[in-house]
Amino acid sequence: MYSRSLFAALTALSLAAITGVSSAGAESLTAGPPKDEAFLAALKKEASTINIPVEASTDDLAMVMNRTVRKELYKGSTGSRGLTAEVVRNGPITLSAADNFLYITLPVGMTLGYGMFETKAIPLKLKFKARATITPDWRFHTEVSYLGLSDLLAENIGIGPLSIKPRGIMESISQPVQKLLSDLVTQKINEQIPLKTQIAKVWDTAQKPLLLDKSFNAWLKLTPHEVMLFPLYAQNNRVKLSVGISTLAELVVGPEPAVRPLLPLPNLKLVNTFDKTFRVALNADLFYKDLKTILSNLLLNKQLDSEGKSIVITELDLYGNGDKLVVKLQTQGSLEGVFYLTARPAFNQETKVFSVVDVDFDMQTQSLLLKSADWFLHGTIRNMIQDKLNMNLTEQLEKSRQMAGKALERIQLAEHLFLKGDIKNLKFNEMIVLKDKISIQVYSEGESSVLFQ
């Protein structure tokens, strides 16, 4: 008797499995999970620029030149047979900067000699202009050209039996003085602005994680990869240039990021312009376990009705697959089984709200439901999931922006070396679905500069 009852029960269960109807009269369907899709490898990253302004005044350069330019500038032949000249500096050198040139005024006294005859020192002011360029080996190179005299001279001067033209004489001997000045200006600018030394110091320091906020354990992680140089600017008696270190910059909260082996300083890249925007990547990570908690509180063990039938969701899970979010549901009631829905995560840059769109049953689940439970396809479950998975991230992102902005106001990179950042706005970059979370990346944008103090 017992064996017959057991046989009957097993037969009933087998028929229920074949027909899709359970012993309690409910439909029973179990869908397979969506096909595994590859995840996007990583978020795309936008480069930042650390702006390194280097500046000197023409007064500073003139002061250095006046300390080092010797008094005797030239002594020797003038090119005219028997006529010699001696040129000495007899006053302070002055410099000005305009139209991307340095203008040099050099006061001298020129004495002419012919045999036993010699003139008194003729006071002159020699005018030169210099254009400075920077070579790929990180050195300044200066080309000086002679502009002439700033003084009115007598057309002819007598010396013994000769009648000479001092302006012509000065122009004939200007080349040695011009070369002297060119070499001197080049030397002194390189001493005043030790470009490679300064940039190398920033380059090496930038590769080490910088602690921004100890209480939040927040770090600035920089990955520099290129050094760009904007042409020298000489205006309003100041000599300026801008060096940009192109780098990836991100705010990392947690343990100190690992320090990578230092990359050597690359060759200098000369450019006509570069973007001075400093972008710090800020990630808002939404873990599936947290999203699952939100949905579970709203959907689990609550009756959902549709077309006179009802179900209760007894289990729920979320995970990532490719670029989609997968929602796994287990139900009881008028329909018992396991079903899968997919959705695409979305982020609204204006409202800072995370949501899901295109919520729909997976293809395998749809195929099963169309055959015997299409009422579930048209139920409210899709809309409920889409409505409930909304999260306003304004506070989280703004908190990160403020933390980055406050911390970047002044960071000491090394002795007498500071990074100063002015962080202003937020810009959405990209969102990526990962194995355990959805990562939303925004950039906090502004400008930065390195100060040598």
Secondary structure, DSSP 8 states (H G I E B T S, - for coil): -HHHHHHHHHHHHHHHHHHTB-TTS-EEEE-----------S-----EEEEEEEEEEHHHHHHHHHHHS-SEEEEEE-SSTTEEEEEEE-S--EEEEETTEEEEEEEEEEEEEETTEE---EEEEEEEEEEEEE-TTS-EEEEEEEEEESS---S-EEETTEEE-HHHHHHHTHHHHHHHHHHHHHHHHHHHS-HHHHHHHHHHHHTS-EEEETTTTEEEEEEEEEEEE---EEETTEEEEEEEEEEEEEEEESS------------EEE-S----EEEEEEEEEEEHHHHHHHHHHHHBT-EEEETTEEEEEEEEEEEEETTEEEEEEEEEESEEEEEEEEEEEEEETTTTEEEEEEEEE-HHHHHHHHHH-HHHHTSSHHHHHHHH--EE-HHHHHHHHHHHHHHTTSEEEETTEEEEEEEEEEEEEEEEE-SSEEEEEEEEEEEEEEEE-
